[in-house]
Structure formats: C-alpha cells, structure tokens
Amino acid sequence: MGRPRINGEQTPARFADGTLARIDAVLTDKEKRSDFIREAVERELARREGK
C-alpha cells in the first residue's frame, strides 16, 4: 500500500496572458509554480472565510 494522495482534486485553470510569466518572475529558488498557486488559493480562502 502506498502513501495517501495529498493532491487528489484537480481542475484546469486559465489565466490572462502574461500571468504565468509574472508568477515565474517572483518565484524563489526551487519554488514550483504549482506550490505558489496552491498557497495563494489557501490564503484567499482563509481571508474570505474569515480565518
């Protein structure tokens, strides 16, 4: 038996032209674009949920 999935839900997302380049420009060393997006979504959810 393998380890449990931590990223089980997936959804395609479309961004305005240039958005991914802007994200890439601000990533820190060895940071992945997907990690940046996940963290941004979690921050916004917490803000909207009042946490």
ZIBEL-V904695 format. One record per run of one state. SS is the DSSP state (alpha for helix, beta for strand, coil for the rest). FROM is the first residue (numbers start at 1). TO is the last residue. If there is no record, write none. Layout:
ss->[SS | SS]
from->[FROM | FROM]
to->[TO | TO]
This chain:
ss->[coil | alpha | coil | alpha | coil]
from->[1 | 19 | 27 | 33 | 50]
to->[18 | 26 | 32 | 49 | 51]
